[in-house]
Each structure stands twice: as structure tokens, then as C-alpha cells.
Amino acid sequence: MSKLTKLSILELGTKVQDKSTGSEGMLTHFQMTDDTKHYLFQPKGLNPKSGQPLTATWITANRVIHGKRVNVEIPVEMLGTIATDKASGFKGTIIAITLHINGCIHALIQPKGTVKNTGELIEPCDFDVRRLSGRKIPRLTLKQKKASQKRKPSPAGHSPCTPRM
């Protein structure tokens, strides 16, 4: 069973400013890949043409103004280990761990191999860790899992981390 590691990160869900663009917005996700840490920054406002929220972008902590640090517990030991999605059977190496604004934790899994017809790498998939099995995946009893899902519901997936420097 995986243990949780305490990390000091910027608090999700509070108003911040992106130093590079000057935009105000909110950090909605924290993602860790090995020792690299990024935040999904959602600028405040709507696109006047579509009425949709402005496009969120992945940024690093050094771009955040007015961010407050908090301690969180994340199973970072999962990084680099093999995991399988119990629902679909999708299996591969955990290449990133994401903390969502509501507190749930997801893992980005990269399978081995390529697509037969194209030779392209198989795209990684994002899963709530409560759906996964693996040596370093936190194990929960059914009662613990239901309580966790109620306290920290899993949102829809998010865009992949493609930071802009």
C-alpha cells in the first residue's frame, strides 16, 4: 500500500494572478511529474464569441502572484509504478499525479507500445486513483472508498499538462 507524502503547494481555488500575462484567475489543479510541478490556471472571464470560459493553461509556481502555500498529502510514490484501471483493464506506468480542486487524486497512465496502424505512441489516460490497482496504489475498503467519493468526488478529466513558458 502506498503512503501519502506531505507537500507544500499553492492553494487551489483562491484568486491569484499570472505574473507572465497579468491575468487574474484561479488555480484549479496541481500536477506532479517526477520532480516537476505545474498548476492549471483558469483565467477569470468568458470568451465573448462563444460564451465559454477562457482557456485554462498549465503554469509553474514561479508565475503565480498572491498564491498562499498549504500542505497536502499526495501518494507521490505511485509515480513511475505500474497501475491498471479496474474498469477497463488499461495498464501502464503512472507518469503524473493530479490533485483536483475538490481534493480527489488522479493518475495519468502511459501504456507501453504503439498504435499498430500508425506507429504513434498510445495516448496516456487519466484515471481517479480509486479505480486503479497496483503495488503503490492506496487501498481502501468499500466503506472508505464510498466515504472518500462523497467527500472528494471525481470530476471529469482535464486537458493534458502542456505548460507554456
C-alpha positions in Angstrom: 0.0 0.0 0.0 1.2 3.5 -0.8 1.8 6.1 1.8 1.0 9.7 1.5 3.7 12.3 1.2 3.2 15.8 2.6 3.9 18.5 0.0 3.8 22.3 0.3 1.9 23.6 -2.7 0.0 26.7 -3.7 -3.6 26.6 -2.5 -6.1 25.6 -5.1 -9.4 27.6 -5.5 -8.1 31.0 -4.5 -7.8 34.2 -6.6 -4.2 34.6 -8.0 -2.5 36.5 -10.8 -0.3 35.0 -13.5 3.0 37.1 -13.5 3.7 36.4 -17.1 0.3 37.5 -18.6 -1.0 39.8 -15.8 -4.3 37.8 -15.9 -6.3 37.2 -12.8 -7.8 33.8 -12.2 -7.7 30.6 -10.1 -5.5 27.6 -9.7 -7.8 24.6 -10.2 -5.4 21.6 -10.4 -1.9 20.7 -9.2 0.1 18.2 -11.3 3.4 16.4 -10.4 5.5 14.5 -12.9 8.7 13.2 -11.2 10.0 16.5 -9.6 8.2 18.8 -12.0 5.2 20.7 -10.6 2.5 22.6 -12.5 -0.8 24.3 -11.8 -3.8 24.6 -14.1 -4.5 28.3 -14.2 -8.1 29.3 -15.1 -8.2 33.0 -16.2 -11.3 34.9 -15.0 -13.7 35.7 -17.7 -15.7 34.3 -20.7 -14.9 34.3 -24.4 -17.2 37.0 -25.8 -17.7 35.0 -29.0 -18.5 31.6 -27.6 -19.7 32.4 -24.0 -17.3 29.7 -22.8 -14.7 30.1 -20.0 -11.4 31.4 -21.2 -8.9 28.7 -22.0 -7.0 27.3 -18.9 -3.3 26.9 -19.2 -0.6 25.0 -17.2 1.9 27.2 -15.4 4.7 26.8 -12.9 4.6 28.2 -9.3 7.1 31.0 -10.2 4.5 32.6 -12.4 1.9 32.9 -9.5 1.4 36.1 -7.6 -0.7 36.2 -4.4 -0.6 32.4 -4.0 -0.7 31.1 -0.5 1.1 27.8 0.4 -0.7 24.9 2.0 0.3 21.4 3.0 -1.4 18.5 1.2 -0.9 14.7 1.2 -0.3 13.0 -2.1 0.8 9.4 -2.9 3.9 10.5 -4.9 5.3 7.0 -4.5 2.9 6.0 -7.3 5.0 7.9 -9.9 6.9 5.5 -12.2 5.0 2.4 -11.0 2.6 0.2 -13.0 -1.1 0.5 -12.5 -4.2 -1.0 -14.1 -7.7 0.6 -14.4 -10.0 -1.9 -12.8 -12.9 -0.9 -15.1 -11.3 -1.0 -18.5 -8.1 -3.0 -18.0 -6.0 -0.1 -19.3 -2.5 -0.7 -17.9 0.8 1.3 -17.9 3.2 3.4 -16.0 2.0 6.3 -13.9 3.6 9.4 -15.4 1.8 12.1 -13.5 -0.4 12.6 -10.4 -3.0 15.4 -10.4 -4.7 16.9 -7.3 -8.1 18.4 -8.3 -9.6 21.4 -6.6 -12.1 19.2 -4.7 -9.3 17.1 -3.3 -9.6 13.9 -5.4 -6.4 12.5 -6.9 -5.9 11.2 -10.4 -3.1 9.4 -12.1 -2.0 9.7 -15.8 -1.1 6.3 -17.1 1.1 5.8 -20.2 0.9 2.3 -21.7 3.8 0.6 -23.5 3.7 0.2 -27.2 2.4 2.0 -30.3 -0.8 2.0 -32.3 -0.3 -0.8 -34.9 -1.6 1.1 -38.0 0.2 4.4 -37.4 3.2 3.7 -35.2 2.2 6.6 -33.0 2.6 6.2 -29.2 -0.6 5.2 -27.4 -2.1 8.2 -25.7 -1.9 8.2 -21.9 -5.2 8.2 -20.0 -6.3 10.0 -16.8 -8.0 7.9 -14.0 -9.2 8.5 -10.5 -6.8 6.6 -8.3 -9.7 4.9 -6.6 -10.3 3.0 -9.9 -6.8 1.7 -10.1 -4.9 -1.3 -8.8 -1.1 -1.6 -8.4 1.6 -2.1 -5.9 1.8 1.6 -4.8 -1.9 2.5 -5.2 -3.6 3.4 -1.9 -6.0 0.5 -0.9 -9.4 1.4 0.5 -12.1 -0.7 2.0 -15.5 -0.4 0.3 -16.6 1.8 3.2 -13.5 4.0 3.0 -14.0 4.3 -0.8 -17.6 5.4 -0.5 -16.7 8.0 2.1 -13.8 9.2 0.0 -16.0 9.5 -3.1 -18.6 11.5 -1.1 -16.0 13.9 0.4 -13.9 14.2 -2.7 -16.0 13.4 -5.8 -14.1 12.8 -9.1 -14.6 15.4 -11.7 -14.4 15.0 -15.5 -11.0 14.7 -17.0 -8.8 17.7 -17.8 -6.5 18.8 -20.6 -3.1 17.3 -20.5 -0.3 19.3 -18.9 1.4 21.3 -21.7 3.0 24.2 -19.9 3.8 27.4 -21.7 6.9 29.1 -20.6 
